[in-house]
Amino acid sequence: MEEIVKLVQERTGLSEEQARSVVETVAGFIKDKLPEPIAGQIDSVLSGNMGDIADQAQSMLGGLGGMFGGEKKD
């Protein structure tokens, strides 16, 4: 989250506290609008933990390939 807070600060001239509030407000808004399984990933993205998300996406895409006649990759 620190990276996006700094980006908001740089682009808007807001203080760190104000920028953090903006990021938290927007993240909360987005999480409220998304289905729970996806909304739960917002905190992972903001914390910079992209490994789990990439693994889950790869697993899902592999499963979709199996549905269309391709081989399912584990």
HTML snippet that shows the backbone in 3Dmol.js (N, CA, C, O; Angstrom):
<script src="https://3Dmol.org/build/3Dmol-min.js"></script>
<div id="view" style="width:600px;height:400px;position:relative"></div>
<script>
const pdb = `
ATOM      1  N   MET A   1       0.823  -1.188   0.000  1.00  0.00           N
ATOM      2  CA  MET A   1       0.000   0.000   0.000  1.00  0.00           C
ATOM      3  C   MET A   1       0.866   1.251   0.000  1.00  0.00           C
ATOM      4  O   MET A   1       0.465   2.302  -0.500  1.00  0.00           O
ATOM      5  N   GLU A   2       2.063   1.121   0.570  1.00  0.00           N
ATOM      6  CA  GLU A   2       2.942   2.285   0.667  1.00  0.00           C
ATOM      7  C   GLU A   2       3.253   2.876  -0.702  1.00  0.00           C
ATOM      8  O   GLU A   2       3.325   4.095  -0.862  1.00  0.00           O
ATOM      9  N   GLU A   3       3.437   2.000  -1.688  1.00  0.00           N
ATOM     10  CA  GLU A   3       3.774   2.472  -3.028  1.00  0.00           C
ATOM     11  C   GLU A   3       2.649   3.331  -3.610  1.00  0.00           C
ATOM     12  O   GLU A   3       2.903   4.385  -4.193  1.00  0.00           O
ATOM     13  N   ILE A   4       1.416   2.876  -3.449  1.00  0.00           N
ATOM     14  CA  ILE A   4       0.297   3.636  -4.008  1.00  0.00           C
ATOM     15  C   ILE A   4       0.038   4.913  -3.206  1.00  0.00           C
ATOM     16  O   ILE A   4      -0.372   5.927  -3.770  1.00  0.00           O
ATOM     17  N   VAL A   5       0.275   4.867  -1.898  1.00  0.00           N
ATOM     18  CA  VAL A   5       0.126   6.076  -1.077  1.00  0.00           C
ATOM     19  C   VAL A   5       1.130   7.132  -1.548  1.00  0.00           C
ATOM     20  O   VAL A   5       0.777   8.302  -1.699  1.00  0.00           O
ATOM     21  N   LYS A   6       2.366   6.723  -1.778  1.00  0.00           N
ATOM     22  CA  LYS A   6       3.387   7.665  -2.250  1.00  0.00           C
ATOM     23  C   LYS A   6       3.037   8.216  -3.625  1.00  0.00           C
ATOM     24  O   LYS A   6       3.255   9.396  -3.900  1.00  0.00           O
ATOM     25  N   LEU A   7       2.497   7.363  -4.484  1.00  0.00           N
ATOM     26  CA  LEU A   7       2.090   7.808  -5.818  1.00  0.00           C
ATOM     27  C   LEU A   7       0.991   8.867  -5.723  1.00  0.00           C
ATOM     28  O   LEU A   7       1.035   9.880  -6.421  1.00  0.00           O
ATOM     29  N   VAL A   8       0.011   8.627  -4.861  1.00  0.00           N
ATOM     30  CA  VAL A   8      -1.074   9.599  -4.675  1.00  0.00           C
ATOM     31  C   VAL A   8      -0.503  10.911  -4.132  1.00  0.00           C
ATOM     32  O   VAL A   8      -0.897  11.994  -4.567  1.00  0.00           O
ATOM     33  N   GLN A   9       0.419  10.807  -3.188  1.00  0.00           N
ATOM     34  CA  GLN A   9       1.064  12.003  -2.637  1.00  0.00           C
ATOM     35  C   GLN A   9       1.749  12.807  -3.735  1.00  0.00           C
ATOM     36  O   GLN A   9       1.556  14.018  -3.841  1.00  0.00           O
ATOM     37  N   GLU A  10       2.541  12.132  -4.542  1.00  0.00           N
ATOM     38  CA  GLU A  10       3.302  12.806  -5.602  1.00  0.00           C
ATOM     39  C   GLU A  10       2.400  13.472  -6.621  1.00  0.00           C
ATOM     40  O   GLU A  10       2.662  14.591  -7.061  1.00  0.00           O
ATOM     41  N   ARG A  11       1.349  12.787  -6.988  1.00  0.00           N
ATOM     42  CA  ARG A  11       0.480  13.304  -8.058  1.00  0.00           C
ATOM     43  C   ARG A  11      -0.515  14.354  -7.590  1.00  0.00           C
ATOM     44  O   ARG A  11      -1.012  15.141  -8.395  1.00  0.00           O
ATOM     45  N   THR A  12      -0.812  14.371  -6.282  1.00  0.00           N
ATOM     46  CA  THR A  12      -1.835  15.300  -5.798  1.00  0.00           C
ATOM     47  C   THR A  12      -1.308  16.377  -4.865  1.00  0.00           C
ATOM     48  O   THR A  12      -1.949  17.412  -4.680  1.00  0.00           O
ATOM     49  N   GLY A  13      -0.139  16.137  -4.275  1.00  0.00           N
ATOM     50  CA  GLY A  13       0.390  17.085  -3.306  1.00  0.00           C
ATOM     51  C   GLY A  13      -0.238  16.940  -1.927  1.00  0.00           C
ATOM     52  O   GLY A  13      -0.052  17.801  -1.068  1.00  0.00           O
ATOM     53  N   LEU A  14      -0.981  15.856  -1.708  1.00  0.00           N
ATOM     54  CA  LEU A  14      -1.600  15.621  -0.404  1.00  0.00           C
ATOM     55  C   LEU A  14      -0.549  15.159   0.601  1.00  0.00           C
ATOM     56  O   LEU A  14       0.516  14.675   0.221  1.00  0.00           O
ATOM     57  N   SER A  15      -0.856  15.311   1.870  1.00  0.00           N
ATOM     58  CA  SER A  15       0.024  14.783   2.911  1.00  0.00           C
ATOM     59  C   SER A  15      -0.076  13.256   2.899  1.00  0.00           C
ATOM     60  O   SER A  15      -0.987  12.693   2.292  1.00  0.00           O
ATOM     61  N   GLU A  16       0.865  12.592   3.573  1.00  0.00           N
ATOM     62  CA  GLU A  16       0.833  11.132   3.638  1.00  0.00           C
ATOM     63  C   GLU A  16      -0.470  10.641   4.277  1.00  0.00           C
ATOM     64  O   GLU A  16      -1.076   9.679   3.807  1.00  0.00           O
ATOM     65  N   GLU A  17      -0.885  11.302   5.336  1.00  0.00           N
ATOM     66  CA  GLU A  17      -2.123  10.913   6.025  1.00  0.00           C
ATOM     67  C   GLU A  17      -3.332  11.041   5.104  1.00  0.00           C
ATOM     68  O   GLU A  17      -4.187  10.156   5.070  1.00  0.00           O
ATOM     69  N   GLN A  18      -3.405  12.141   4.359  1.00  0.00           N
ATOM     70  CA  GLN A  18      -4.516  12.343   3.438  1.00  0.00           C
ATOM     71  C   GLN A  18      -4.484  11.324   2.304  1.00  0.00           C
ATOM     72  O   GLN A  18      -5.517  10.770   1.927  1.00  0.00           O
ATOM     73  N   ALA A  19      -3.293  11.082   1.763  1.00  0.00           N
ATOM     74  CA  ALA A  19      -3.161  10.119   0.668  1.00  0.00           C
ATOM     75  C   ALA A  19      -3.563   8.725   1.140  1.00  0.00           C
ATOM     76  O   ALA A  19      -4.256   8.003   0.423  1.00  0.00           O
ATOM     77  N   ARG A  20      -3.133   8.342   2.341  1.00  0.00           N
ATOM     78  CA  ARG A  20      -3.489   7.025   2.894  1.00  0.00           C
ATOM     79  C   ARG A  20      -5.011   6.913   3.038  1.00  0.00           C
ATOM     80  O   ARG A  20      -5.591   5.869   2.738  1.00  0.00           O
ATOM     81  N   SER A  21      -5.641   7.969   3.489  1.00  0.00           N
ATOM     82  CA  SER A  21      -7.092   7.973   3.640  1.00  0.00           C
ATOM     83  C   SER A  21      -7.779   7.788   2.289  1.00  0.00           C
ATOM     84  O   SER A  21      -8.767   7.061   2.180  1.00  0.00           O
ATOM     85  N   VAL A  22      -7.252   8.448   1.267  1.00  0.00           N
ATOM     86  CA  VAL A  22      -7.805   8.316  -0.083  1.00  0.00           C
ATOM     87  C   VAL A  22      -7.682   6.873  -0.565  1.00  0.00           C
ATOM     88  O   VAL A  22      -8.649   6.299  -1.066  1.00  0.00           O
ATOM     89  N   VAL A  23      -6.498   6.288  -0.415  1.00  0.00           N
ATOM     90  CA  VAL A  23      -6.257   4.919  -0.872  1.00  0.00           C
ATOM     91  C   VAL A  23      -7.178   3.948  -0.128  1.00  0.00           C
ATOM     92  O   VAL A  23      -7.775   3.066  -0.745  1.00  0.00           O
ATOM     93  N   GLU A  24      -7.295   4.103   1.172  1.00  0.00           N
ATOM     94  CA  GLU A  24      -8.155   3.215   1.954  1.00  0.00           C
ATOM     95  C   GLU A  24      -9.620   3.363   1.562  1.00  0.00           C
ATOM     96  O   GLU A  24     -10.352   2.375   1.504  1.00  0.00           O
ATOM     97  N   THR A  25     -10.049   4.589   1.294  1.00  0.00           N
ATOM     98  CA  THR A  25     -11.430   4.836   0.884  1.00  0.00           C
ATOM     99  C   THR A  25     -11.726   4.197  -0.460  1.00  0.00           C
ATOM    100  O   THR A  25     -12.758   3.548  -0.629  1.00  0.00           O
ATOM    101  N   VAL A  26     -10.822   4.378  -1.419  1.00  0.00           N
ATOM    102  CA  VAL A  26     -11.017   3.800  -2.751  1.00  0.00           C
ATOM    103  C   VAL A  26     -10.972   2.272  -2.685  1.00  0.00           C
ATOM    104  O   VAL A  26     -11.788   1.601  -3.317  1.00  0.00           O
ATOM    105  N   ALA A  27     -10.029   1.724  -1.927  1.00  0.00           N
ATOM    106  CA  ALA A  27      -9.939   0.268  -1.787  1.00  0.00           C
ATOM    107  C   ALA A  27     -11.222  -0.284  -1.175  1.00  0.00           C
ATOM    108  O   ALA A  27     -11.732  -1.305  -1.636  1.00  0.00           O
ATOM    109  N   GLY A  28     -11.744   0.365  -0.159  1.00  0.00           N
ATOM    110  CA  GLY A  28     -12.993  -0.066   0.460  1.00  0.00           C
ATOM    111  C   GLY A  28     -14.157  -0.015  -0.511  1.00  0.00           C
ATOM    112  O   GLY A  28     -14.991  -0.920  -0.536  1.00  0.00           O
ATOM    113  N   PHE A  29     -14.216   1.030  -1.305  1.00  0.00           N
ATOM    114  CA  PHE A  29     -15.276   1.176  -2.309  1.00  0.00           C
ATOM    115  C   PHE A  29     -15.203   0.035  -3.319  1.00  0.00           C
ATOM    116  O   PHE A  29     -16.217  -0.581  -3.648  1.00  0.00           O
ATOM    117  N   ILE A  30     -13.993  -0.239  -3.807  1.00  0.00           N
ATOM    118  CA  ILE A  30     -13.816  -1.299  -4.797  1.00  0.00           C
ATOM    119  C   ILE A  30     -14.189  -2.652  -4.197  1.00  0.00           C
ATOM    120  O   ILE A  30     -14.873  -3.447  -4.842  1.00  0.00           O
ATOM    121  N   LYS A  31     -13.746  -2.919  -2.968  1.00  0.00           N
ATOM    122  CA  LYS A  31     -14.058  -4.199  -2.326  1.00  0.00           C
ATOM    123  C   LYS A  31     -15.560  -4.382  -2.147  1.00  0.00           C
ATOM    124  O   LYS A  31     -16.064  -5.498  -2.267  1.00  0.00           O
ATOM    125  N   ASP A  32     -16.278  -3.302  -1.863  1.00  0.00           N
ATOM    126  CA  ASP A  32     -17.730  -3.389  -1.695  1.00  0.00           C
ATOM    127  C   ASP A  32     -18.441  -3.722  -3.003  1.00  0.00           C
ATOM    128  O   ASP A  32     -19.535  -4.288  -2.985  1.00  0.00           O
ATOM    129  N   LYS A  33     -17.835  -3.380  -4.126  1.00  0.00           N
ATOM    130  CA  LYS A  33     -18.470  -3.571  -5.432  1.00  0.00           C
ATOM    131  C   LYS A  33     -18.133  -4.909  -6.085  1.00  0.00           C
ATOM    132  O   LYS A  33     -18.810  -5.327  -7.025  1.00  0.00           O
ATOM    133  N   LEU A  34     -17.096  -5.580  -5.596  1.00  0.00           N
ATOM    134  CA  LEU A  34     -16.652  -6.833  -6.211  1.00  0.00           C
ATOM    135  C   LEU A  34     -17.195  -8.047  -5.470  1.00  0.00           C
ATOM    136  O   LEU A  34     -17.515  -7.962  -4.284  1.00  0.00           O
ATOM    137  N   PRO A  35     -17.299  -9.179  -6.166  1.00  0.00           N
ATOM    138  CA  PRO A  35     -17.670 -10.430  -5.477  1.00  0.00           C
ATOM    139  C   PRO A  35     -16.619 -10.757  -4.423  1.00  0.00           C
ATOM    140  O   PRO A  35     -15.444 -10.438  -4.606  1.00  0.00           O
ATOM    141  N   GLU A  36     -17.020 -11.382  -3.335  1.00  0.00           N
ATOM    142  CA  GLU A  36     -16.134 -11.646  -2.200  1.00  0.00           C
ATOM    143  C   GLU A  36     -14.798 -12.304  -2.568  1.00  0.00           C
ATOM    144  O   GLU A  36     -13.755 -11.853  -2.095  1.00  0.00           O
ATOM    145  N   PRO A  37     -14.799 -13.351  -3.393  1.00  0.00           N
ATOM    146  CA  PRO A  37     -13.492 -13.971  -3.684  1.00  0.00           C
ATOM    147  C   PRO A  37     -12.502 -12.997  -4.324  1.00  0.00           C
ATOM    148  O   PRO A  37     -11.299 -13.075  -4.075  1.00  0.00           O
ATOM    149  N   ILE A  38     -13.002 -12.101  -5.132  1.00  0.00           N
ATOM    150  CA  ILE A  38     -12.126 -11.120  -5.780  1.00  0.00           C
ATOM    151  C   ILE A  38     -11.834  -9.976  -4.817  1.00  0.00           C
ATOM    152  O   ILE A  38     -10.700  -9.502  -4.741  1.00  0.00           O
ATOM    153  N   ALA A  39     -12.835  -9.535  -4.092  1.00  0.00           N
ATOM    154  CA  ALA A  39     -12.651  -8.433  -3.144  1.00  0.00           C
ATOM    155  C   ALA A  39     -11.597  -8.772  -2.107  1.00  0.00           C
ATOM    156  O   ALA A  39     -10.852  -7.896  -1.667  1.00  0.00           O
ATOM    157  N   GLY A  40     -11.528 -10.027  -1.717  1.00  0.00           N
ATOM    158  CA  GLY A  40     -10.548 -10.447  -0.735  1.00  0.00           C
ATOM    159  C   GLY A  40      -9.118 -10.314  -1.222  1.00  0.00           C
ATOM    160  O   GLY A  40      -8.188 -10.297  -0.415  1.00  0.00           O
ATOM    161  N   GLN A  41      -8.932 -10.219  -2.519  1.00  0.00           N
ATOM    162  CA  GLN A  41      -7.588 -10.095  -3.084  1.00  0.00           C
ATOM    163  C   GLN A  41      -7.080  -8.653  -3.099  1.00  0.00           C
ATOM    164  O   GLN A  41      -5.889  -8.421  -3.307  1.00  0.00           O
ATOM    165  N   ILE A  42      -7.960  -7.692  -2.884  1.00  0.00           N
ATOM    166  CA  ILE A  42      -7.559  -6.284  -2.916  1.00  0.00           C
ATOM    167  C   ILE A  42      -6.482  -6.004  -1.871  1.00  0.00           C
ATOM    168  O   ILE A  42      -5.498  -5.325  -2.165  1.00  0.00           O
ATOM    169  N   ASP A  43      -6.656  -6.515  -0.669  1.00  0.00           N
ATOM    170  CA  ASP A  43      -5.655  -6.291   0.373  1.00  0.00           C
ATOM    171  C   ASP A  43      -4.320  -6.917  -0.003  1.00  0.00           C
ATOM    172  O   ASP A  43      -3.266  -6.353   0.293  1.00  0.00           O
ATOM    173  N   SER A  44      -4.353  -8.079  -0.653  1.00  0.00           N
ATOM    174  CA  SER A  44      -3.107  -8.711  -1.100  1.00  0.00           C
ATOM    175  C   SER A  44      -2.403  -7.847  -2.138  1.00  0.00           C
ATOM    176  O   SER A  44      -1.183  -7.687  -2.099  1.00  0.00           O
ATOM    177  N   VAL A  45      -3.163  -7.301  -3.050  1.00  0.00           N
ATOM    178  CA  VAL A  45      -2.578  -6.431  -4.075  1.00  0.00           C
ATOM    179  C   VAL A  45      -1.966  -5.194  -3.429  1.00  0.00           C
ATOM    180  O   VAL A  45      -0.846  -4.805  -3.761  1.00  0.00           O
ATOM    181  N   LEU A  46      -2.694  -4.580  -2.514  1.00  0.00           N
ATOM    182  CA  LEU A  46      -2.206  -3.363  -1.875  1.00  0.00           C
ATOM    183  C   LEU A  46      -0.985  -3.616  -0.996  1.00  0.00           C
ATOM    184  O   LEU A  46      -0.159  -2.725  -0.799  1.00  0.00           O
ATOM    185  N   SER A  47      -0.876  -4.826  -0.474  1.00  0.00           N
ATOM    186  CA  SER A  47       0.282  -5.139   0.365  1.00  0.00           C
ATOM    187  C   SER A  47       1.469  -5.605  -0.467  1.00  0.00           C
ATOM    188  O   SER A  47       2.548  -5.851   0.071  1.00  0.00           O
ATOM    189  N   GLY A  48       1.274  -5.727  -1.771  1.00  0.00           N
ATOM    190  CA  GLY A  48       2.353  -6.136  -2.652  1.00  0.00           C
ATOM    191  C   GLY A  48       2.530  -7.635  -2.752  1.00  0.00           C
ATOM    192  O   GLY A  48       3.524  -8.098  -3.313  1.00  0.00           O
ATOM    193  N   ASN A  49       1.600  -8.401  -2.227  1.00  0.00           N
ATOM    194  CA  ASN A  49       1.686  -9.860  -2.244  1.00  0.00           C
ATOM    195  C   ASN A  49       1.007 -10.402  -3.495  1.00  0.00           C
ATOM    196  O   ASN A  49      -0.114 -10.906  -3.436  1.00  0.00           O
ATOM    197  N   MET A  50       1.689 -10.296  -4.612  1.00  0.00           N
ATOM    198  CA  MET A  50       1.105 -10.709  -5.889  1.00  0.00           C
ATOM    199  C   MET A  50       1.303 -12.195  -6.172  1.00  0.00           C
ATOM    200  O   MET A  50       0.634 -12.739  -7.050  1.00  0.00           O
ATOM    201  N   GLY A  51       2.198 -12.863  -5.459  1.00  0.00           N
ATOM    202  CA  GLY A  51       2.474 -14.274  -5.708  1.00  0.00           C
ATOM    203  C   GLY A  51       1.246 -15.144  -5.559  1.00  0.00           C
ATOM    204  O   GLY A  51       0.982 -15.988  -6.416  1.00  0.00           O
ATOM    205  N   ASP A  52       0.484 -14.957  -4.481  1.00  0.00           N
ATOM    206  CA  ASP A  52      -0.712 -15.760  -4.251  1.00  0.00           C
ATOM    207  C   ASP A  52      -1.741 -15.546  -5.353  1.00  0.00           C
ATOM    208  O   ASP A  52      -2.382 -16.493  -5.808  1.00  0.00           O
ATOM    209  N   ILE A  53      -1.890 -14.318  -5.771  1.00  0.00           N
ATOM    210  CA  ILE A  53      -2.869 -13.993  -6.805  1.00  0.00           C
ATOM    211  C   ILE A  53      -2.462 -14.625  -8.128  1.00  0.00           C
ATOM    212  O   ILE A  53      -3.303 -15.173  -8.840  1.00  0.00           O
ATOM    213  N   ALA A  54      -1.188 -14.553  -8.459  1.00  0.00           N
ATOM    214  CA  ALA A  54      -0.706 -15.150  -9.709  1.00  0.00           C
ATOM    215  C   ALA A  54      -0.915 -16.657  -9.698  1.00  0.00           C
ATOM    216  O   ALA A  54      -1.316 -17.233 -10.710  1.00  0.00           O
ATOM    217  N   ASP A  55      -0.648 -17.301  -8.570  1.00  0.00           N
ATOM    218  CA  ASP A  55      -0.849 -18.749  -8.461  1.00  0.00           C
ATOM    219  C   ASP A  55      -2.317 -19.115  -8.652  1.00  0.00           C
ATOM    220  O   ASP A  55      -2.640 -20.080  -9.344  1.00  0.00           O
ATOM    221  N   GLN A  56      -3.199 -18.340  -8.034  1.00  0.00           N
ATOM    222  CA  GLN A  56      -4.629 -18.610  -8.156  1.00  0.00           C
ATOM    223  C   GLN A  56      -5.113 -18.395  -9.581  1.00  0.00           C
ATOM    224  O   GLN A  56      -5.916 -19.178 -10.089  1.00  0.00           O
ATOM    225  N   ALA A  57      -4.636 -17.349 -10.226  1.00  0.00           N
ATOM    226  CA  ALA A  57      -5.035 -17.066 -11.601  1.00  0.00           C
ATOM    227  C   ALA A  57      -4.566 -18.178 -12.531  1.00  0.00           C
ATOM    228  O   ALA A  57      -5.311 -18.612 -13.410  1.00  0.00           O
ATOM    229  N   GLN A  58      -3.341 -18.635 -12.342  1.00  0.00           N
ATOM    230  CA  GLN A  58      -2.814 -19.710 -13.170  1.00  0.00           C
ATOM    231  C   GLN A  58      -3.635 -20.980 -12.989  1.00  0.00           C
ATOM    232  O   GLN A  58      -3.933 -21.676 -13.960  1.00  0.00           O
ATOM    233  N   SER A  59      -3.995 -21.276 -11.768  1.00  0.00           N
ATOM    234  CA  SER A  59      -4.798 -22.463 -11.482  1.00  0.00           C
ATOM    235  C   SER A  59      -6.166 -22.362 -12.157  1.00  0.00           C
ATOM    236  O   SER A  59      -6.646 -23.327 -12.750  1.00  0.00           O
ATOM    237  N   MET A  60      -6.781 -21.196 -12.063  1.00  0.00           N
ATOM    238  CA  MET A  60      -8.093 -20.995 -12.677  1.00  0.00           C
ATOM    239  C   MET A  60      -8.012 -21.114 -14.192  1.00  0.00           C
ATOM    240  O   MET A  60      -8.865 -21.749 -14.813  1.00  0.00           O
ATOM    241  N   LEU A  61      -6.997 -20.510 -14.789  1.00  0.00           N
ATOM    242  CA  LEU A  61      -6.862 -20.563 -16.240  1.00  0.00           C
ATOM    243  C   LEU A  61      -6.578 -21.975 -16.721  1.00  0.00           C
ATOM    244  O   LEU A  61      -7.062 -22.384 -17.776  1.00  0.00           O
ATOM    245  N   GLY A  62      -5.796 -22.719 -15.952  1.00  0.00           N
ATOM    246  CA  GLY A  62      -5.548 -24.113 -16.299  1.00  0.00           C
ATOM    247  C   GLY A  62      -6.832 -24.917 -16.294  1.00  0.00           C
ATOM    248  O   GLY A  62      -7.046 -25.761 -17.165  1.00  0.00           O
ATOM    249  N   GLY A  63      -7.680 -24.661 -15.321  1.00  0.00           N
ATOM    250  CA  GLY A  63      -8.972 -25.338 -15.243  1.00  0.00           C
ATOM    251  C   GLY A  63      -9.868 -24.984 -16.414  1.00  0.00           C
ATOM    252  O   GLY A  63     -10.592 -25.842 -16.920  1.00  0.00           O
ATOM    253  N   LEU A  64      -9.830 -23.750 -16.846  1.00  0.00           N
ATOM    254  CA  LEU A  64     -10.635 -23.338 -17.993  1.00  0.00           C
ATOM    255  C   LEU A  64     -10.165 -24.035 -19.262  1.00  0.00           C
ATOM    256  O   LEU A  64     -10.974 -24.408 -20.111  1.00  0.00           O
ATOM    257  N   GLY A  65      -8.840 -24.211 -19.386  1.00  0.00           N
ATOM    258  CA  GLY A  65      -8.315 -24.913 -20.552  1.00  0.00           C
ATOM    259  C   GLY A  65      -8.862 -26.327 -20.633  1.00  0.00           C
ATOM    260  O   GLY A  65      -9.154 -26.821 -21.721  1.00  0.00           O
ATOM    261  N   GLY A  66      -9.003 -26.980 -19.486  1.00  0.00           N
ATOM    262  CA  GLY A  66      -9.565 -28.325 -19.447  1.00  0.00           C
ATOM    263  C   GLY A  66     -11.010 -28.354 -19.908  1.00  0.00           C
ATOM    264  O   GLY A  66     -11.456 -29.332 -20.508  1.00  0.00           O
ATOM    265  N   MET A  67     -11.739 -27.290 -19.631  1.00  0.00           N
ATOM    266  CA  MET A  67     -13.142 -27.225 -20.047  1.00  0.00           C
ATOM    267  C   MET A  67     -13.274 -27.152 -21.564  1.00  0.00           C
ATOM    268  O   MET A  67     -14.282 -27.586 -22.124  1.00  0.00           O
ATOM    269  N   PHE A  68     -12.263 -26.607 -22.227  1.00  0.00           N
ATOM    270  CA  PHE A  68     -12.326 -26.424 -23.667  1.00  0.00           C
ATOM    271  C   PHE A  68     -11.479 -27.447 -24.422  1.00  0.00           C
ATOM    272  O   PHE A  68     -11.114 -27.232 -25.578  1.00  0.00           O
ATOM    273  N   GLY A  69     -11.174 -28.554 -23.760  1.00  0.00           N
ATOM    274  CA  GLY A  69     -10.477 -29.640 -24.427  1.00  0.00           C
ATOM    275  C   GLY A  69      -8.964 -29.614 -24.271  1.00  0.00           C
ATOM    276  O   GLY A  69      -8.278 -30.523 -24.737  1.00  0.00           O
ATOM    277  N   GLY A  70      -8.443 -28.593 -23.627  1.00  0.00           N
ATOM    278  CA  GLY A  70      -7.012 -28.542 -23.407  1.00  0.00           C
ATOM    279  C   GLY A  70      -6.646 -29.355 -22.165  1.00  0.00           C
ATOM    280  O   GLY A  70      -7.517 -29.849 -21.449  1.00  0.00           O
ATOM    281  N   GLU A  71      -5.367 -29.481 -21.934  1.00  0.00           N
ATOM    282  CA  GLU A  71      -4.926 -30.204 -20.753  1.00  0.00           C
ATOM    283  C   GLU A  71      -4.966 -29.280 -19.545  1.00  0.00           C
ATOM    284  O   GLU A  71      -4.601 -28.108 -19.630  1.00  0.00           O
ATOM    285  N   LYS A  72      -5.407 -29.818 -18.438  1.00  0.00           N
ATOM    286  CA  LYS A  72      -5.419 -29.057 -17.194  1.00  0.00           C
ATOM    287  C   LYS A  72      -4.014 -29.075 -16.632  1.00  0.00           C
ATOM    288  O   LYS A  72      -3.413 -30.137 -16.474  1.00  0.00           O
ATOM    289  N   LYS A  73      -3.486 -27.887 -16.328  1.00  0.00           N
ATOM    290  CA  LYS A  73      -2.147 -27.768 -15.766  1.00  0.00           C
ATOM    291  C   LYS A  73      -2.245 -27.531 -14.282  1.00  0.00           C
ATOM    292  O   LYS A  73      -3.045 -26.707 -13.839  1.00  0.00           O
ATOM    293  N   ASP A  74      -1.443 -28.242 -13.498  1.00  0.00           N
ATOM    294  CA  ASP A  74      -1.468 -28.080 -12.040  1.00  0.00           C
ATOM    295  C   ASP A  74      -0.356 -27.197 -11.583  1.00  0.00           C
ATOM    296  O   ASP A  74      -0.219 -26.947 -10.385  1.00  0.00           O
TER     297      ASP A  74
END
`;
const viewer = $3Dmol.createViewer("view");
viewer.addModel(pdb, "pdb");
viewer.setStyle({}, {cartoon: {color: "spectrum"}});
viewer.zoomTo();
viewer.render();
</script>
